């Protein structure tokens, strides 16, 4: 099947990740999990991925980007880069929910108890996380939100099913739910590979964004820190 070469960009967390996939098959990936490298590394990673796959930029049919929520700076860099490529190449921009992509990849690549729920978490600040809750069919059981986690946060869900927690924000929950037999914690790192399935589905459905007006889903306003006035 032709016309499905998609470049995927994931910069919503500390991981700067680029993947190139043709009709859902990953050809090349370059990623590094290190804080504050996105601005200096993203274009280099893209060049490397294209060269590794033996593809030219004019071969691309779309660019997919992790739209958030997540790091304000990371999202801004990723989306700006994606929009620039789409504008220059006159190709579609595909926006994929970061949390839904995380859940999609985890579900695709594992086996879980019947009726399990999936809770991707991105670290925000203190005991706060960006999160949502999905079932095995990626139906949204609890909408995307900024949640301050405590021991009562998921009591109504724990009654009937297992909850799988994952993502860099899930570490905050371990001590809260360590004695709960229905809480499962899995290691997980954000990656552009997470976007591949959902991005292809969106391209097939012509579900694309307006390149000129699209903005990341920050979820919360960015708080600029200013020096204290003496």
Order of alpha helices (4+ residues) and beta strands (2+ residues): beta-beta-beta-alpha-beta-alpha-beta-alpha-beta-beta-beta-alpha-beta-alpha-beta-alpha
